[in-house]
Amino acid sequence: MPRTYRALARTPEFTPFFVAAALRVGASTVSGLALAVLVYDRTRSPLLAALAMFGPSFTQLLGATVLLSAADRLEPRAALGRLCALTALGTALTAAPGLPLGAAFAVLLAQGLADSLAGGVRYGLLTEILPPEDYLRGRSLLAVCAGATQIAGFAVGGVLVTALSPRGTLLAAAGLSLAAALTVRFGLRRRPPRAAGRPSVAQTWRTNAVLFSDPARRTLYLAMWVPNGLVVGCESLFVPYDPAHAGLLFGCSAAGMLVGDTVAGRFLPARRRARLASPLRLLLAVPYLVFALHPGPVLAAAAVTLASVGYCAGLLMQERLVALLPDGTQGQALGLHSAGMLTAQGLCAALAGAVAQYTSVSAAMTALAAASVVVTLVLERGLRASRLRVHSLPSPNRAPNPPPSPAPNPSPR
């Protein structure tokens, strides 16, 4: 069993999977920053700037309700490669001169719909590339990669926006997405779908109903979605809060996330993981309360860095979720987690922008952080129950007596 990140690199196919994921995060980071700057320059609206960066998350909910059965029923390599190529095309379209703002947002929403399926395909595929005992370590490494790539992406994106203009930066991001598609196509082997049958809206609904029928899974989903989304709503206001230092704040957020994910995945003992999830979700929100005092760039950067360490709580809860999943639902369940999380982020970004529009940016950030603290405390009792459920399972990969699916599709594994 691999015990280090270096050992994971020796697992067949993990390296190209890792490279493709890094390219995808880089493309998303650079394009999001460029589009937020472009929209804010055109409109001077905090709400529209926030939606430009996080707006694609809105269609994640639609994708989760109509598309996600395909995550376990399509050939993973082909599906993932084509979705990366579609992202490249959409990003290039948003760079078109003279493109109306409404058309640009329509492209963004279409990208979010495709991303909802891509998340399920990607993380379902990871459960096949890695053995169950290495899933948390693999997700941790991917999260560390995402943090490092975001730091580099915001830094490089800021330089590119100045040197090439926002539209030129969007074209560079499209090139990164195309490179991710090629890496998937030539770096991963072809494998059969995890579940039999044709993907459909009805099958998506049936499997989602099975996943939500268990109280422990329901509570875990809410805990992974809502506190996280409210804090991302705070982050969506970095540009209007301090346009000159927004890149610094985004970079500090990515750096804090990188530290937390490294500690959680590489050094935190298994016996402490479940206990620390709730304190880490509180850490994610509490430092943002300092924005009530309108801090300058140094204090704001320190608060953002400290808070973002708490993002690793998502990894710890995701490990518990995987242990509670019925066989043949891994792709859809993990895609539902990703889609729900991004939807919550998009909704909270819109909420933050709306509150800031009618009050102030600092007041909006403080209010969302306080709401995140309250939600974390309310969900704690249900999370303690789910922790007991996981500890009672005979296998780290299967829930006892899962609710029967109307159309069971056993995993080929």
N, C-alpha and C positions, 0 to 999 in steps of 0.2 A: 504494500500500500504506500503510494507516494506520500511523503511527509513534508516536502518542501515545494516551493514554487518551481524550483529548477527541475524537480522530478516530474512535475506536471508537463513540462515541455517535452519530456521523452514519451509521453502518451501519444500514440498515433493520432494524427489529425488535429490535436489540440493547438499546435502552433499556427496553422493556417486559419483555424477558427478564431484564435486570439487576434491575429493580424487583421482579419476582416472586421472584427468587432472594434478594434482600435481605429481603423479607417472610418468606420461608420460614426463613431463618437466624434472624431475630428471633423468630419463633414458637417455633422449636426451643430457642433459648437461654433464653427466658423460661420456657417450660413445663418444661424440664429442671431449672432451678434451683428452681422452685416445687415440683415433685414430689419432688426430693431433700430439700428442707427438710421437706415434709409427711411423707415416709416416715421420715426421721431423728427427727422429733419424736414419731412414733407408736411407733417400734421401738428407737431409740437404737442401731441396728446399722450399723456402717460398711459392711458387705457389702451390705445392702439399700439403703442410701443410694446407693452406687456403682451398683448395678443399676438404681435408679430413673432415674438420669441416662443410663446407657449401655446398659441392658438391651435396648432395641429393636434394638441392633446384632446380637444373637444370631441373629435370624431373617434377617439379610442373607444368611447362607450358604445358607439354604433357598431364598430368593428367587433367588440366583445360580444355583442348580442346577435350578430348575423354571420360573422366570418370564422370565428375561432374553431369550429369543428374541423376546418381545413388544416389546422396546425398539426393534428395527429393523422390526417388522412391524405396528405400530399407527400410526394417524394421530397425530402428536406432540402437537398442540395439545389435542385431546380427551383423550388419555391423561393428559397432565400436569395439565390443569385438574381432571379427576375425582379424581386422586390427591391433589391439594392439598385438595379438598373433603373427602375421606375423612379426611385428617389433622386437619382442623378438627373433624369430628364426633368422632373418637377423643379429641382433647384435651378437648373439652367433656365427654365421658363420664367422664374421670378426675377431673373437678371435682365429680362428683355426691356430695352428702353421704351418708355411710354406705356408700359403695361398698367392698366387701371388698378387702383388700390383694391377694388372689389375682386378683380380677377386674380390678383396675387394672393388674397386670402382664400379664394376658392381652391387654388393650387395647394396652399398650405393644408387646408382641411382634407383634400384628397390624399396628401402625403400622410396625414395622421391616420387615415383609414387603412392605408397599406402598412403603416408601422404597427398597427394593432395586431395584424396577422404575423408580421415579421418577428415580433417579440415572442409569440407562442412557438413559432417554428424554431427560432434561435435557441431558446432555453430548453425546449423539448429535445432538440438535437444534443444539447450539452449533457443531458441525462443519459444519452446513448454513448457519447464519446468518453465520458468519465464514469467510473464505478460509483455506486451510491455513496460510499464512505468519503469520496473525494469531491462531492458536489459542492459543499460549502467552500472548500479551499479553491476550487475552480471559479466559483462565483466571486469569491473574495479577490482573486487575482484579476478577474475581469473588471471588478469595481475599482481596484487600484489602478489598473490601466486606464479606466474611464477618467479617474481623478487626474492622473498625470497628463492624459491627452487633453482634458479640458483646460488645465493650466497652460499647456503649450498652445492649445487652440485659441484661448482668449488672448494670449500674448501675441501670437502670430496673426490672429484675426484683427487685432487692433492695428498692427503694423500694416497689414494688407489693406484695411479700410482706408488708411491714410495714403498708402503708396499707389493702390490700384483703383480706389473708389469702392463703395459698397457693392456695385454691380460686378466689378472685376473680382471681388472677393467671393461673391456667390458663384461665379464660374469656377473658381478654384475649388470651392466646396463640392461642386458637381463632379469635378475630376476625382476627388477623393472617394465619392460614392461609387463612381464607375470602377475605380481600382478595387474597392471592396467586392463588387460583383465579380470581377475577374479572379480575385483570390478565392472566392467561394467556388467558382466553376472549376478551377484547375487545382485547388488545394484539398478539396474534400472528395471522398468517394461517394458513389451513388449507393443509397440504401433504401429499403422498402419503407412505406409508411408505418407508423407505430400501431395504427388501428385500421380495421377493415371498414368497407362501406364508403359511400359517397358523402362528401361534406355537404351540409345543407343548413338552412336557418333553423329548421325544426330540430336537427341533431344538436346544433349549438345550444339551443334553449334547453333541451333535455339534459345535456351534460352540465350546463350551468346550474340547473335545478338540483342535480345530484350534489354538485360541489357546495351549494349554499344550504343543502338540507341538514348539514352537520353544524351545530352551534359553535364548536371549536374552530372550524374553518371560517365560518362567518366572522367571528370576532377577530381572527388573525387578519383576514382581508381588510376589515375596517381599520385595524391598528396599523397596517402597512400603508393604507391609502390616505387617511384623513390628516393625522398630525404632520406627515411628510408634505402633503399638498399645501397645507396652510403655511408652512415655512417656505416652500418654494414660491408661494404668493408674495412673501416678504422679499425674496430674491428678485422677483420680477420687477420690483420698483427701484433696483439699483441705478438704472440709467437716469430716471427723473430725480432720484435722491441726490446723486452727485455725478453728473455727466462726465466730469473730468477724471474721476477715480472709479468709474463703474467697472472697467476692466480689472483694476486691482481687487475690488470686492468680489467679483466673479472668480478671479484666480485664487483668492483666499478661501472661498467656499470650496473650490475643487481641492485645494491643499488639505483643508481640514477633513474632507471626506476621504482623501487618500490615506491619511494617518489612521483614521478610525477603521477603515476597511482592512488595512494591513494588520492592525492589532487584533481585530476580531477574527480574521481568517487564518492568521499565521501563529498567533501567540496566545490567544484566549483559550483556556481549558474548557472542554465540553461541559464540565459540571457547573461552570459559571455563566455559560451563554444565556440560558433561559432567564436567570435571575437578573441579568444586566439589561435586558431588552427595554424594560420600562424606564429605568433611570436614564438610559441613553436617549430615549425619545423625549424625555424632559430636557436633557442637555441640548437637544436639537432646537428647542424653542426658547428656553429661558434667556440665553444671552441676547436675543433680539429685543427683549424688553428695554434694553439700554437705549434703543432708538427713540424712546419717549423724551430723551434728553437732547436730541439733535446732535449726536456725537460728530466730531471731526473725523477725517479719513483714518487716522491712526487707531483711535478707539473703535471705530466702526469695523475696520479690518480685523482687529483682534477679536471682537465679538463674533463676527462672521466665521472666522477660522475655528474658534472654540465650539460654536454651535454645530458646525458641519461635521465635527467628529461624530456627532450623534446619528448621522445617516447610517452608520454601520448597524444600527438596530434593525434595519430592514433585512440585512443578511441573516441575522440571528432568527428572526421570525420566519424568513423564507425557508430556512432549514427545518423548522418545525412544521411548516405547511407541507413540504415534500414528504415528510414522514406520515402525514395524514391523508395522502392522496390514494384513491382507488387506482388500480392498474389500468393502463390505457388512456389516462386522462392527463398525463404529465404536461404535454404541450399546451392543451387548452387551459389547464389550471394555472400554469406559469404565465401564459399569455394573458389570462384574465387578471392576474396580479399586475402585470406590466401595464395593461390597458387601463385598469381601474386606477392605478397610481398616476399615470399620465393624465387621465381624465380629471382626477382630483386636482392635479397641479394646474391644468388649464382653467378649471372652474375657479380655483383660488387665485390664480393670476388675474382673471377677469374681475373677481370680487375685490382684490387689492387695488386694481386700477380704478374701479368705480368708487371705492371708499376714498382713495387719494384724490380723485377728481372733485369730490364734494367736501372733503376736510383738508387733510394735508398728507404728504407722503409719510412723514414720521408717525402720524396718528394711525394710518392704515397698517404700517408694519407692526406697530405695538399691539394693535387690536388682533391681528391675525396670530401673532406669537402667543398672546394670552389665550386665545381660543384653542390653539394647539395643546397648551398645557392642560386645559380643562378636559379636552377629549381624551388625552392620555390617561388622566386620573380616572375618568369614568369607565374606560375599557379595562382597567387593571384587573378587576375581579374575574372577568371572562378569560383573560389571558392566563391567569393562574390555573384555571380549570383546563385550558388547552395544554399547559405544560404537563399537568398530571396525565393527560391522555397520551401524549407523546412518550412519556417515560414508561407507560404500560404496554406499549406496542412490542410484539415479538420481533419485528423487522424494522429497520430504519426506512423502509421503502413502501410499506403497505399498511393501510388502516385496517383494524379488525372489523369484520362484518360490515363492509361498506354498503351503503344503500344500493339496491340493485338498479342498474341502468335499464331503461326500457329497451335499449339496443346495445347490449354489451359488446365491446370490441377489444379483446385481449391484445396486449402489446406483443409485437413479434419478439421482444426480448423475453 
